[in-house]
Amino acid sequence: MPEKDKEVPVRSLEKQTMSVQIAENIIEDICAGNYEPGASLPSEQSLASQYGVSRPVVREAFKFLSAQGFVSIANGKGTTIKAVNDELLRVFMRRVLAEGQQSNLKDLFELRISLEKVSASYAAVHRTEKEVEQLDAILQEMERYLDKPAIYSEFDIKFHVLIAEASHNIFMFHLISSIRETLVSLGSRMRQQLPEEKLSIIHAYHISIFKKIKLQDAAGAAKAMEAHFQTAMERLDKMLKADPRRDKAKKI
């Protein structure tokens, strides 16, 4: 005898608001390439007529799109499509780090190490000659500022972000770029605690990474990047132990 169907409780569902439905339609159009970055959306009045709703409903749809990072709203200039960026990723990372937990900072740093290794190996395979020239130029600038840690850190960021760009993986680029920008103040503080001779050692790691990428040695580039970050992780551990203000780790 067949078993009776199990009775599963049915949850009540809330119907999507018209503003969200309109926003979702526009998102589909953006993803389909019907709107290019910098293009303007139709006016509130035009879309209100198209969807048979009031202008405030369309206005709410625009606010939804803005909150999701799809559009930019400017008084007198209408609503324009934003280029793909990692703004929301940076907001998320800053908020998590603002909790002040050492575990959060170390987790982000460990993620960064994994991504940077893969980024270096991809860059070795996919980099162009122009990107090799750009990396070389940045390295030369870095060498000029071995006695100025703050300025050196600025070029350090450019160096790693360019490697991510040379990977030609858009997800890799935006993840590394957002993590790098989020940790920029941390990197500067870590550099400022180093004497010039120590900064020269760090610079040697950067040169090693560059050479492996130039030679299109993917495994060697990843290994050189890992060696670089092993020393960086050691410096981070020392800095955290010396800073009691960040000693607020809690169980998640």
N, C-alpha and C positions, 0 to 999 in steps of 0.2 A: 504494500500500500504506500503510495507516495507520501513523503513527509510534507506536512502543512507548511506553507510559506511563513517565514518568520515575520513577525510584525515589528517594523522598525519605526520609531517615533519620527514624525515629519517636523522639520524645523520650519518656522515661519520665515519667509523671505521678504526683504524690503525691496520694492521696485526702485531701480536706479532713477535718480532725478534727471530731468530733461537736460540740465546743464552738464551733468557728467556724461550723458549719452552724446551730446554735441561735442564735448571735448574729446571723447573716445573716437568719434568719427574723424575729427581733425587730426588726431594722432595717427590714425590709419593712413590718412592722406599724406602726412609728413613722411611716414615710414615708406610709403609707396613712391616717394619722390615727386609728388604733385606740388610740393612747396619746397623750394631751395632755401638754404640758410640766407637770411637777410631779406627774404621776400615778405611782403605784408599780407596779413590775413584780410579777408573781406571785412567791411565795417560791421559794427554791431547791428545797425539797421538792416544791412543787406542779409546778414545771417539770420536775423530775427524773422525777416520776411520769408527766407528760404525754408526755415524750420517751423514756421507758424507759431512762434513764441514771442514773448516780450523782450525788449532790449536788456532788462536786468538779468534775465535767464542767460543770455549770451555773455553778458558781463561776468557772471559767475563762472561760465565755462572758460573764459579767458583767464580768470584768476586761478582756476584749477590747472590749466596748462602752464601758467607761470610758476606755480608751486612745484610742478613736476619737472621744470627746467626746459620745457619745449619752446617757450616764447618769452619775449621781452615786451613789457608794456610801458609806453612812454606817452605822457600827456601831449596831445597835439601831433604826435607822430604815428599813432596807431599801434597795432600789435604786430611784431615781426618775429620770424622764425629764428631761433638761436642755433648756432653751430653746435655739434656734439662737443661736450666738455665734461670735465670731472668735478664740477662745482659741488654737486650733491654728495659725491664721495668724500670730498674734503670737509664738508660740513659734518658728515657722520663721524669721520675720524677725529676731528677736533672735539666734538662732543664727548666721545668715548675717552679721549685722553684727558679731558677737563675733569674727569672724575678723580684724577690724581693717583690712580693705582699703578704700582710698579708693574704688576702682571700685564696690564693693558699695554703699557709702553713696550715691554719686552715682546709681547705677542705681535705687535705691529712691526717691530724691528726684525723679528724672525721671519715674518711674512715677506718683508722687504728683501731679506737675504735670499730666500727661495726664488723670488721673482727676478732679482738682479742676476742670479746665476743663469736662469733660463734666457733672460734678455740678452746677456752677453753671448750665449751660444747661438741664439737666433741671429743676432747682429753679425756674427762672424760668417754666417751662411748667406745672409741677405743684403749686407751693407753695399752701398754704391761707392765708387771712387770719390765722389763729391763728399759723402759722409765721412770717409776716411780722412780727407783733407780737413774737414771741419773739426773732427776729433783731435787731429794733430795741432790745429791752430789753438784750440782750447787748452790743450796740454802745455803749449808754450806760454800761454797767458798764466796758467797756474804756476808754472815755474818762476815767473816774474814776481809772484806774491807769496813766496814761501815764508817771508818774514811778516806777512800781514794775514793772519788766520781768517779774519772776517771776510776779506775780499777773496781769499783762496776758496772759502766755502761756497761763495756765489758761483765761481767757475766749476767747482766740484759738482754742484747741482746740475749745471748745464751739461757737463760731461756725461753724467749718468742718464739724464733725460734724453740726450742725443743718442746714446746707445740704445735706449728703449725705442726711440723713433726709428733707428736703423734696423731694429728687429722686424719692422714692417708688419707688426701685429698690433692693431688698434687697441685691443683690450689690454695688452701688455703696456703699451705706451701710457694709457690713461691711468692704469693702476699705479705704475711706478711714479708717474708725474704727481699724482695726488698724494702718495705716501711721502715723496721727497719734499713737496711743499709743506705738508703737515709737520714734518720733522725738521724743517729748516732751522728753527731757533735752537733745537737740540744739537744739530750738527755744528752750528756756529759755536755753541758753548763748549762742545767737546774739542773743537779745534783750538779754541783760545786757551785751553789748559795744556797745550802741547808746546814744548820748545821747538825752535826752528829745525834742529837736527831730527827730531821725531817726525815733523811734517815732511821732511825730505824722504823719510822711509815710506810714509804713506804715499807720497808722490811716486815713488818707485813702483808701488803696486799698480797705480794708474797707468804707468808706462807699460808695465807687463800686460795688463788687460788690453791696452791699445794694440800692442804688437801682435797678440794672438788674434784679435779681430781683423787686423790688417792682413794677416797670413791666412785668414779664413779657417782658423783652427778652432772649431766649435768646442771640443772637449777642453782644449787648453784655455780658452777664454773663460769658460765656466769655472775651471779650477783656479785660475788667477783671481777671478771675482770672489770666489769662496775664501781664498787666502786673505784677500783684502778685508773681508767682512769678519773674519775670525778675530782680527786685531781690533776692529771697531766694536764688536760685541764685548770684548774684554774691557775696553774703555768705558762702554756703557754701564757694565756691571759695577765698575769702580765708582763711576759718577753717582749711580743710584744709591750705593752703600754710603757714600759721603753726604747724601742729601736726605735728611730725616723727614723733610716736608712731603716727600713722595712715598714714604713708607706707610701706605694706607691700603695695602693689598687685602682684598676680601674674597671669600669664596663666591663663585658665581652659581 
